[in-house]
Amino acid sequence: MNTQILVPSAPILVESTRSIGYSFETAVADIIDNSISKHADNIFIYFDSNSPQYLMVLDNGAGMDNNELIDAMKYGSKSSNDERDKDDLGRFGLGLKMASLSQCRRLTVISKKDNKLSGAVWDLDHIINTNNWELILLDDNDIKQVKYIDKLNSYESGTIVLWENFDRITKEAGDHSKIFDNKITITRAHVSLVFHRFLSESNKISIFFNNELVQPTDPFFSSHQATQKLEEETKIINGNIIKIRPYILPYISKLNTEERQEIFGKDGIKLNQGFYVYRNKRLIIWGTWFRMTAYHELKQLTRIRIDIPNTMDSLWEIDIKKSTASLPENIKKELKTIVEKSIFKSERVYTYRGRELNNNNIAHIWNIIEERDKKIKYCINKEHNLYKSIFKHLDDEGKELFGTFIESVENFFPYKDVYARLSKQQDCIETDSIEDDKIYRACRSYMDMLSVNEKIEFLNNLEKNELIMNRKDIINKLKEDFENE
């Protein structure tokens, strides 16, 4: 048997790997992963959208010596099967090169370690011209010309990753500066979300965009007092620990305008319901139910955080971009139970708003009636004190007209419109806005029609009357009126 070594054509292979699917923001996130893995606590992203455009990631991490840098610039510098440090955010040893060159044609890396600088460049045009895997090594004079080299020198160690020659942007039609700025805006938001746990926890990492500190975007709004943090559960799969914690987000009326924009984002909360999978605290994939349940407006307050270690990459099928994953079969059943419990609580926030639907101890204005065909109908509670008070004041003709009007209100309740507006996060005005004086006069009018025993029963049940139960001043005043009669 004979063998022959076939070396891939450098120009063809390197150009083809540029189309693996990195977006601008996922590519930048991959570079930040490297900085975090090197224990950087300050990461600076510098950029200029004007020609010549550039983007640089500078960190104060451990840095690399010359041999380590050359190895890092090698395609496939580390096997995905190798045992990694438990805090390592890397995957295939391809991210630095493939992420960078998916966006630009020239990648420069300068690193400082043991007070010595090393530099290397992958230039796609140079590879094409030489038809070989020629890595350009920089000497001291070359390194001195690199942007922000003085800042790197101010650190004991660290690394610069510089992107230049954004050929894909210049091929797009339109204002290239505006296109670049738009990508930066999207990237800043992406970084704020993907690394939010690093940005907010103790001994946190600081990330800057042109010296502006990035604030974390917490998808669970965990610091809000109206957020429900359900119990965390721990599962052991193939000897690996997985932590699962569901969150039920606040109902929209509990949020101010700024909070709504932060929590819902430009796509709306419906697109963000579901699982949030973290690998070593780094968000990998979010806004998916992994086909375990369908998207629905009544589920949109549910978000379930899953923490997995980097030892489970193959089981979860984490891709090279660290932006997609698949749910392992041996955990689906256990997750389904957690999902069902969480969704039930989310639906209750919408349908019950904090009260039991069938709680007959409260005199509701609306009765919710389930018909035999499981359809729901909303009807005015004819046993409510206010309704009965009005009805008793009417003559026969007035009672007929009033009854017809109430029936019309019930039959023309705008179900579809309310459903559509709530699904678009268009909040409804809170209904508990009737003036206290109006309610007091209505209750007094009703009491005047009652016997003494009926008045006592009415007053004893005020705390169970939806119209008045939260208005303690009126309740006390009505009771005082009765005592003074």
N, C-alpha and C positions, 0 to 999 in steps of 0.2 A: 504494500500500500504506500502510495506517495502522498505527500502533503505539500501545500503551497500557502504561504502567508499572503493574504490580500489586504493591503493597506487602503482604506477608504480614500477616495479623492477628497482632499481637504476643501477645495472651493465648493464642490457639490454638497458634501455632507454639512458643512457649516452653514451654508445658505438654506438647506432644507430644514435644519433644526431650528431655524428662526421662526418657523410657522407652527411650532408645537402647541401654541394656544395661549401664550402669556398675553395678558393685557398690560397696559402701562402700569396700572396700580398694583397688580399682582407681582409684576417684575420688581418694582421698588420694594414691596413687602419682602420678597425673597432676599434682597440685599440686606434689609434690616434684620432678617433672621440671622444672617451671618454675624452681624454686629452684636446681637444679643447673645448668641452662642459663644462669642469671644469675651463675654462679661462686660460689655460696654454699658455705662450708665448715662452717657450723653451721646446722642446721635444727632448730627446736623445734616440736614438736606438743603443744599444750596442749588439754585437754578437761575437761569436767565432765559426768558422766552424770546428775546431779541437775537437776531443773527449775529454771531454764531451761537446757536443754542447749546446749552449744556445742562447736565444734572449731575450733582456730586453727592455721595453719601460719605460723611466723615465721622469717625467714631473714636472713642478713647479706650477701646478694648485691648486685648492682650497683644495684638499685632502678630506679624510673621517675620521670620528671618528670610534670607534669600532662597534657601532650599524649600522652606515651607510655602513661600509665595509661588515658586515655580510649580510645586506640587498642586497648589490650589488652583492654578491656571490650567492644569491638565484636565481634559474632559474625562469624567468618570474617576475623579481623584479618590473617591471612597465608595465602597460597595454598599448598597442598601441592606445587604445581609450582615455587614459588620456590626458588632456591638457598639452602640454609641453611648456617650455620656448621657446620663438621665435627663439633663437639661438641654441637650443638643436639639436645635430646631431644624437641622439639615435633614436631607432625605437621600439623594442619589450621588451627591458630589458633583452635580451639574449646574446647580442653581446660579452661582456667580457668573458663569460664562453664558449659559443659555438664556437666563433671564435678561442679562445686560444686552447681549447681541440680538435678542428678539426686538429690541427697541432702537438700537443704534449700531453704527458700523465700526466704531472705535471704542474699545474698553481699556482704560488705564487703571492700574491698581498700584498704589504706593503704600507700603507698610513700614512701621517703625517698631523695632524690638531690640532690646539691649543697646539702646541709644544709637542704632544704625538703621539707615533708610535703605529699602530695596524697592525696585520698581519694574513693572513689566506691562506690555501692551499686546492685546489681540486687535489687529487691524484687518478687517475683512478684505479691503482692497489690496493690502500687502500679501495676504494669503492667496488671492486670485492671481496676482502678478507673479508670485514665486511658485504657485501650484504646489504648495507644501505647508506643513504645519509649523510655520516659522513664528515663534514667539519673540517679540521685540523686547530686549532687556535694556533698561534705562541706566545710564551712568549718573554720577552725582550732578553734573551740569544739567542733564535732562530733567532730573527730579526737581531741581531748583526752580524750573520754569512752570511747574504744575501749580494750578490755582490752589490757594489756601494752604500751601505747604508750611507756611509759618505757624498756622494754627495747629497743624499736626505736630510740628516740632515743639510746641508748647506743652504737649502731653508726654508723659513718660513712655507711653506706647499707644498704638492706634493704627487705623487704616483709612485710606482714601480710595473710594471707587468712583471713577469719573466716566460718564457717558458723553460721547460727542458724535457728531454726524448723524443726525436723526433723519435718515433717508426716507423712512416711511411717512413721516410727517410732511416733509417737503414734497412728497408725491401727491398728497391730498389737495383737493381744490379748496380755495378759500384763504383766509388770513392765517398764515402759519403760526404767528405769535399768539393769536386768539385760540387756535387749536391746542397749542402747547399749554397755555394758561388753563384751558378747560381740563386738560389731562391732569394738571397739577391740583386743581380744585377737587377733582374726583379722587385723586390719590390721597390727598390730605384727609378726606372723609373716610376713605378705606383704611388708612393707617390708624385713625382715631378709633375705629371699630375693632379691627383685627387685633390690635395690640392694647386694647383698653385695660386689660387686667395688669399689664406691665406698667401702664401709665398712671394707675390709680392706687396700687397697693404700696405697702411700706417698703422702703428702700427702692423706690420706684425708678424706672427708666424715664429720662426726659428726651423727647424727640422734638426737633425744631425744624420748621420750614422757613428758610431765610430768616433765621433767628427768632421766629415767632413760635412760641411753645404750643404744641398740639395738646388739646384737652381730650380726655377720654370720652368715648360714647358708649355708655353702658346700655346694652340692648334689653336688660331686665329692669332698668330703672330701680335698682335694688335699694337706693337710699330714700326713695319716696315712701312716705308713711302709708299710702294706700296700696302699695304693692304687697301681694301675698307671697311670702317665701315658704313654699311647702317643704316638707321634710326631705333631707338628702338621703338617698339610698346608695349603698355600695354593693357592687356585683363583682365577682371574681370569675374571669374568663381565661382559661388556659394559664392560670397562675398570675394573670395581670389584673390589677385593681381598676375598676371603672366606677366613677362617681357620677350620680345622676341627681339633679335637683330641678324640680319644676318651679316656675314663677307664674303668677297670674298678675298681669299688669293692671294699673289703675284704669277705671272707666274714664272715658274721655272728659266727662264733666269735672273730674277731679284734677285736671291738668290745666295750667295756664297756656297761653299761646306759644311761648318759648319752649315749654316742656313738650307740647304736642309736636312741634317741628322736630325736636330732638328724638323723641321716642318713635314717631311714625316714619320720619324720613320722606324722601321725595316719592317713593313708590307706595306709600301707605302701609299700614300695619298688616293688612291682609297678606301681603307678599312676604312678611317677615315672621309669621307665626310658625311654630314647629320647633325642630331640634336645632341646637347650637352646639356643634362639636368642637371641642378644644383639644389640641395636642400640645402638652406641656404649657398650658395657659394661653396658647396662641390659637385664635379662632381660625378653623379650617373651612368649615361649611356651615351655612345657616339658612333658615327660612325654608326648610324641607321637612316633610313628614315621612320620607323614605317609603312612600306608597303605603304607609300603615293606616292612613286615614285621609280623607279628602279635605281640601281647603274649604273653609266656610266662615262666614262673617261671625257666627257665634263662637268660633274657636280662636278668633284673632287675638285675644288677650293672653293666649297660652304660649309660653316659650319654655323649652326644657333644655337645661345645660347638661352636657355630657363631657366629662373629663377623661381623656385616655392618655396613656404614656406613649412615648415614641417606640416602645417595643412591640406595639400592635399595628404598625404601619401596614404590613402585608395583609393582616386579617381585615383591616378596614379599607384596604386598597387605596391608601393615600397616594395621589398622583404626584408627579414631579413638581407641579406648580403649587402643591399643597393647597389646592382650592376645591378639590372634589374628594368625596369618600363614599363608600358603600357600607350599608349596615350589615354586620355579620349575622348569619342565620341563627347562630346559637344564642343570640341575645334578643331576638325579635319578640319572642313570647313574653319575656319579662318586661320589656319596654312597653309592650302593648297595654299591659295592665296599668302602668304608670301614666301612659297617655290618656287612657279612658278616665282615670280619676281626675287628671288635671283638666281635661276638656269639660268634664261635668262641672267643675268649680268655675271655669271660665264662662260657661253658658249661664250659670246662675247669676253671675255679675250682670249679664244683660237682661235676663228674663225676670229675675226676682229682685234685683237691686237691693239685696240685703234682707229680704223678708221671705218667709215661706209662702209659696203660692196658695196652698190649701189651709193656711192658718185662719180658721173660722173665728178666732178670738178678736180679730181686727175687722172693723167695719170699713171696707174699701169702697172707694167711689166707683170703681170698675170691678165687675165680676168677670173672671176669665173662665169661659165654659168650653169644655172639650166635647164636641159632638160625637156621635157614634162612628163617623167615618174618620175620626181622629183630627178633624179640622177644628181650629181654635176660633172662638168668637168672643168679642169683648162687649159686654152689656152693662148698662148703668145699673147700679145696685138699688133696686126699688125699695129695699128695706132700710136704706140709709136715712138717718134722722132729717137731714136737710131736704131730701127728696119728699119724704112724707110731710114735712112742714109746708113745703110749697104746695103740694097736692091738696092738703086740707084747706088751704086758703082760696082754692079755685072753685067756681061754680061748675055745673055739669058740662057746659060748653067749653069752659077753660080747661077742665080736666081732659077732655077729648083732644083739644088742640095741643096741650102740653104733652100728652101721651104720644100723639103723632110725631111731634118734633123730636122727642127722645128716641123714638123708634127710627127716625131718619138719621139721627146722629149715630146710632149703633150700626145701621145698615150701610152707611157711607163712610165708615171709619177708613182712613187712607192707609191701609196696611202696606201696600206695595211701595208707596212713596216714603213712608217711615223707614221701611226696610232698606230701600235704596239709599236714603240719606245717611242712615247709620253706617251702612257698609262703606260709604265714602268718607267716614269720619266727620260728617256734618252734624254737629251736636244739636240737640233740641234744647230749647229754653226750659230751665227748671220751672216746674208747674206750681211749686209751693210758694206762690207770690201774692196770694189774696191778702188784702189788708186785714189786720187784726180786728179793726173796728167793725168791718163787714161781717166777719165770722161771729164776733160777739153778738151783734144785733140779730143775726140769723138764729143763733142758739137761744137767745132770750125769747125770740118770737115762738120758737118751737116749744120752749118750756112753758110758755103761757097757755099752751093748749093741753098741758098734761095735768094729771092728778098729782097729789103729793107723793104717793108711792111711785108713780111713773117718773116723777122728777128725780127722786132718790136713785132709781135704777139708771136713769140717763146720766146723772152726775157720776155714779160709780163706774160707768163704762167710758168716760171721756178719754181715758188713756188708751183705749182700744179703738178710738175713732180716727180714721186716717186723716180727716180734715183738720183735726184739732190736737191730735196726740202729742205733737211736739211744741205746742204753744202753752207753756205752763202758766203764763200770766193770765191768759183767758180762762183756763180751767180754774185757777184759784179765785178769779173774780166771780165766775158763775156760782161757785160754791159759797162764796161770801154773800152773794145776792140771795141765795136760798136761805142761808142761816138768818139773814136780816128780815126776811119776809114775815 
